[in-house]
Amino acid sequence: MILAVCAMFAFIGGAFAQPGGLNLRSHAALILDAKHGRILFNKNADTVMPIASITKLMTAIVVLDAKLPLNEGISIEAADIDVIKNTRSRLRVGANLTRRELLRLALMASENRAAASLGRTYPGGIHAFVAAMNDKAFELGMGNSYFVDATGLNSANVSTARDLAKLVDAAYKYKVIREYSTTAAHAVAFVDEDRSLRFSNSNNLVRSRHWDIDVSKTGFLSEAGRCLVMQAKITGKPVIIVLLDSWGKNSRIGDANRIKKWMETGFVRKVRG
């Protein structure tokens, strides 16, 4: 009887207990010391799952590796419209922006038409672009990752938390990605339409004075849950954080803050239902 009661309280007290004493709502997570390559925490780090718009980090890398002119104008076409999830976009068909602006919007605001147009205008078209994405994944040692489009709208874009840590590490080496993925807000001027639109970063943490973030990308699909990857400095040390399939609208942000607190003080605030 005593053993049964003890077991019951152990279950209640540790219902959310995870390795390292860190309690996270994300289904998969990984924390990596970016300087030394040491894993500080992992949870289901090798589970293959959809990654939604985290895909756009690879999209940016492939565009930049191709050294395509960033000041070249690109028009949004009907082919860039999302017919998979029917998501909305503030970029009208016919709008003309530079590749630089499209890259910025894809990274900071997770703009799907922007990302789609980047893939479509790659030399050889979207098929060549996707092949380049998978070639880059192989080069980076992302053996459990596979890409099928430039946006992440297709749930067949899959990876693992461990692989995505490699992607974030690679993305950090690009100054453009560091700048654009952490831009808090940006106004895009449409010269041909005599109008402008203001876009905000999909990761609210880039606007927080408590965070020092170098690379950021969010993602969401019903199949993927809410996802977040970052490279940030915590206690002055570069750390890569990967959070996949977080349930609840604010859970990935809560998990990120729990990680920060855990690293700063060793204090772990229990997840509340």
Beta strands, then each sheet from edge to edge (+ up, - down):
strand 1: 28-33
strand 2: 38-43
strand 3: 49-50
strand 4: 73-75
strand 5: 96-98
strand 6: 158-159
strand 7: 185-190
strand 8: 195-200
strand 9: 213-221
strand 10: 225-234
strand 11: 237-246
sheet 1: 2+ 1- 11+ 10- 9+
sheet 2: 3+ 6-
sheet 3: 4+ 5-
sheet 4: 7+ 8-
end
